[in-house]
């Protein structure tokens, strides 16, 4: 394996390791968000779009080069009769196998690079929605406590006023009850708005969780396919080595 393909294979293994670490269940999105916002990561993220595009360009060039080699080494096996020359046939098949291997390596590396970026984006969105949900819950709780406190104060005030103003006319009592009723209605409307905002936040969080679960399932499937392909590649390499010997 040449230097460039050794680099691509190493990069592919690193990508698989990064994805496994990102999918660990005991590391919460909030903790990942803190890591992403750390000084070390922030120093690299300044030019992250440049690194991302450069690596995509390199992987695309290597993938196209592997496709060119497949076409190059596949043509002689189809147009020239190599049955009477076993050495040439084995050499042609070995080069074709290596070119096909390079396609799989570069293709998977390119695909997992997009998967890593998508996972990081989803984790950041998940952490942000979780923080907003917690803030909304605290705000709703504080609003409810304030409303309860206000209602208790109003009840105490109204009771005191009723005791002090028992001799006053019923018109004044009716006016006070209307005022308290209006204030309570305003508080109920405010609580309703907070509950609706909290429900929307929880719904968005559930959608992000569902999307993350779908991504995990897709990654498991791709990892299984990669394992099968890796076993096939090892088998082909062993067959190629045996034929070469």
C-alpha positions as CSV (number, residue, x, y, z in Angstrom):
1,X,0.0,0.0,0.0
2,X,1.5,3.3,-1.1
3,X,1.8,6.3,1.2
4,X,-1.3,8.1,0.1
5,X,-3.5,5.1,0.6
6,X,-1.9,4.3,3.9
7,X,-2.9,7.9,4.9
8,X,-6.5,7.4,3.7
9,X,-6.8,4.1,5.6
10,X,-5.4,5.6,8.8
11,X,-7.8,8.6,8.4
12,X,-10.7,6.1,7.9
13,X,-9.8,4.3,11.1
14,X,-9.6,7.6,13.0
15,X,-13.0,8.6,11.7
16,X,-14.5,5.3,12.9
17,X,-13.0,5.9,16.3
18,X,-14.3,9.5,16.5
19,X,-17.8,8.3,15.5
20,X,-17.7,5.6,18.2
21,X,-16.7,8.2,20.8
22,X,-19.4,10.6,19.7
23,X,-22.0,7.9,20.0
24,X,-21.1,6.9,23.6
25,X,-24.3,7.1,25.6
26,X,-22.7,8.2,28.9
27,X,-21.4,11.4,27.5
28,X,-24.2,13.9,27.5
29,X,-24.8,16.5,24.7
30,X,-24.2,19.3,27.3
31,X,-20.8,17.9,28.0
32,X,-20.0,17.7,24.3
33,X,-21.1,21.3,23.9
34,X,-18.7,22.4,26.6
35,X,-15.9,20.5,24.8
36,X,-16.8,22.1,21.5
37,X,-16.7,25.5,23.1
38,X,-13.4,25.0,24.9
39,X,-10.4,27.1,23.9
40,X,-8.5,24.3,22.3
41,X,-11.4,23.3,20.0
42,X,-12.3,26.9,19.4
43,X,-8.7,27.6,18.1
44,X,-9.2,24.9,15.5
45,X,-12.8,25.8,14.7
46,X,-11.8,29.2,13.5
47,X,-10.7,27.7,10.2
48,X,-12.7,24.5,10.4
49,X,-14.6,25.2,7.1
50,X,-11.2,25.5,5.4
51,X,-10.0,22.2,6.8
52,X,-13.3,20.5,6.0
53,X,-13.3,21.6,2.3
54,X,-9.6,20.8,1.8
55,X,-10.1,17.2,3.2
56,X,-13.2,16.8,1.0
57,X,-11.1,17.9,-2.0
58,X,-8.3,15.5,-1.2
59,X,-10.6,12.6,-0.6
60,X,-12.6,13.3,-3.8
61,X,-9.3,13.4,-5.8
62,X,-8.2,10.1,-4.3
63,X,-11.6,8.5,-5.0
64,X,-11.5,9.6,-8.6
65,X,-8.0,8.4,-8.9
66,X,-9.1,5.0,-7.6
67,X,-11.9,4.9,-10.1
68,X,-9.5,5.7,-12.9
69,X,-7.2,2.9,-11.8
70,X,-10.1,0.4,-11.7
71,X,-11.0,1.3,-15.3
72,X,-7.3,1.1,-16.2
73,X,-6.7,-2.3,-14.8
74,X,-10.2,-3.7,-15.7
75,X,-9.8,-3.1,-19.4
76,X,-6.9,-5.6,-20.0
77,X,-8.8,-8.4,-18.2
78,X,-11.7,-7.9,-20.5
79,X,-10.0,-7.2,-23.9
80,X,-6.9,-9.4,-23.7
81,X,-6.9,-13.1,-23.2
82,X,-4.7,-13.8,-20.2
83,X,-5.5,-17.5,-19.8
84,X,-2.2,-18.5,-21.5
85,X,-0.2,-16.1,-19.3
86,X,-1.0,-16.9,-15.7
87,X,1.6,-14.5,-14.3
88,X,0.2,-11.6,-16.2
89,X,-3.3,-12.6,-15.3
90,X,-2.5,-12.7,-11.6
91,X,-0.7,-9.4,-11.8
92,X,-3.7,-7.8,-13.6
93,X,-6.2,-9.2,-11.0
94,X,-4.0,-8.1,-8.1
95,X,-3.8,-4.5,-9.4
96,X,-7.5,-4.5,-10.1
97,X,-8.2,-5.7,-6.6
98,X,-6.0,-3.0,-5.1
99,X,-7.7,-0.4,-7.1
100,X,-11.1,-1.6,-6.0
101,X,-9.9,-1.7,-2.4
102,X,-8.8,1.9,-2.7
103,X,-12.2,2.9,-4.0
104,X,-13.8,1.4,-0.9
105,X,-11.3,3.1,1.5
106,X,-11.6,6.5,-0.1
107,X,-15.3,6.3,-0.5
108,X,-16.0,5.3,3.1
109,X,-13.6,7.9,4.4
110,X,-15.4,10.6,2.4
111,X,-18.8,9.4,3.5
112,X,-17.8,9.2,7.2
113,X,-16.3,12.7,7.0
114,X,-19.8,14.0,6.3
115,X,-21.3,11.8,9.0
116,X,-19.0,13.2,11.6
117,X,-19.9,16.8,10.7
118,X,-23.6,15.9,10.8
119,X,-23.2,14.2,14.2
120,X,-21.4,17.2,15.7
121,X,-24.2,19.5,14.4
122,X,-26.9,17.3,15.8
123,X,-25.2,17.1,19.2
124,X,-24.8,20.9,19.3
125,X,-28.5,21.4,18.4
126,X,-29.5,18.8,21.0
127,X,-27.5,20.5,23.7
128,X,-28.9,23.9,22.8
129,X,-32.5,22.6,22.8
130,X,-31.9,20.9,26.1
131,X,-30.6,24.1,27.7
132,X,-33.6,26.1,26.3
133,X,-36.0,23.4,27.6
134,X,-34.5,23.6,31.1
135,X,-34.6,27.5,31.0
136,X,-38.2,27.4,29.9
137,X,-39.1,24.9,32.7
138,X,-37.4,27.1,35.3
139,X,-39.1,30.2,33.9
140,X,-42.5,28.5,33.9
141,X,-41.9,27.3,37.5
142,X,-40.9,30.7,38.7
143,X,-44.0,32.2,36.9
144,X,-46.3,29.7,38.6
145,X,-44.8,30.3,42.0
146,X,-45.1,34.1,41.5
147,X,-48.7,33.6,40.4
148,X,-49.5,31.4,43.4
149,X,-47.9,34.0,45.7
150,X,-49.8,36.8,44.1
151,X,-53.0,34.9,44.4
152,X,-52.4,34.2,48.1
153,X,-51.6,37.9,48.6
154,X,-54.7,38.9,46.8
155,X,-56.7,36.5,48.8
156,X,-55.3,37.9,52.1
157,X,-55.7,41.4,50.9
158,X,-59.3,40.8,49.8
159,X,-60.1,39.1,53.1
160,X,-58.7,42.0,55.0
161,X,-60.6,44.5,52.9
162,X,-63.7,42.5,53.3
163,X,-63.4,42.5,57.1
164,X,-62.6,46.2,57.1
165,X,-65.2,47.2,54.5
166,X,-68.1,45.0,55.7
167,X,-70.1,48.1,56.2
168,X,-69.5,49.5,52.7
169,X,-71.8,49.0,49.9
170,X,-71.9,45.8,47.7
171,X,-70.9,47.8,44.7
172,X,-67.3,48.3,46.0
173,X,-67.0,44.6,46.7
174,X,-68.1,43.7,43.2
175,X,-65.5,46.1,41.7
176,X,-62.7,44.5,43.8
177,X,-63.7,41.0,42.7
178,X,-63.7,42.1,39.1
179,X,-60.2,43.6,39.4
180,X,-58.9,40.4,41.0
181,X,-60.6,38.3,38.4
182,X,-59.0,40.3,35.6
183,X,-55.6,40.0,37.2
184,X,-56.1,36.2,37.6
185,X,-57.1,35.9,34.0
186,X,-54.0,37.8,32.9
187,X,-51.9,35.4,34.9
188,X,-53.7,32.4,33.4
189,X,-53.0,33.7,29.9
190,X,-49.3,34.2,30.7
191,X,-49.1,30.7,32.1
192,X,-50.8,29.3,29.0
193,X,-48.2,31.0,26.8
194,X,-45.3,29.6,28.8
195,X,-46.8,26.1,28.7
196,X,-47.2,26.4,24.9
197,X,-43.6,27.5,24.5
198,X,-42.4,24.6,26.7
199,X,-44.4,22.1,24.7
200,X,-42.9,23.4,21.5
201,X,-39.4,23.1,23.0
202,X,-40.0,19.5,24.1
203,X,-41.4,18.7,20.7
204,X,-38.2,20.0,19.0
205,X,-36.1,18.1,21.5
206,X,-37.9,14.9,20.7
207,X,-37.4,15.4,17.0
208,X,-33.7,15.9,17.5
209,X,-33.6,12.7,19.6
210,X,-35.4,10.8,16.9
211,X,-33.1,12.1,14.2
212,X,-30.0,11.2,16.3
213,X,-31.4,7.6,16.8
214,X,-31.9,7.3,13.1
215,X,-28.3,8.4,12.5
216,X,-27.1,5.8,15.1
217,X,-29.1,3.0,13.2
218,X,-27.7,4.1,9.9
219,X,-24.1,4.1,11.3
220,X,-24.6,0.6,12.8
221,X,-25.7,-0.6,9.3
222,X,-22.7,1.1,7.6
223,X,-20.3,-0.3,10.2
224,X,-21.7,-3.8,9.6
225,X,-21.2,-3.3,5.8
226,X,-17.7,-2.0,6.4
227,X,-16.9,-5.1,8.5
228,X,-18.1,-7.4,5.8
229,X,-16.2,-5.5,3.1
230,X,-13.1,-5.5,5.3
231,X,-13.3,-9.3,5.6
232,X,-13.7,-9.6,1.9
233,X,-10.7,-7.3,1.4
234,X,-8.6,-9.4,3.7
235,X,-9.7,-12.5,1.9
236,X,-8.9,-11.0,-1.5
237,X,-5.5,-9.9,-0.2
238,X,-4.7,-13.4,1.1
239,X,-5.8,-14.9,-2.3
240,X,-3.7,-12.3,-4.1
241,X,-0.6,-13.0,-1.9
242,X,-1.0,-16.7,-2.5
243,X,-1.3,-16.3,-6.2
244,X,1.7,-13.9,-6.3
245,X,3.8,-16.5,-4.3
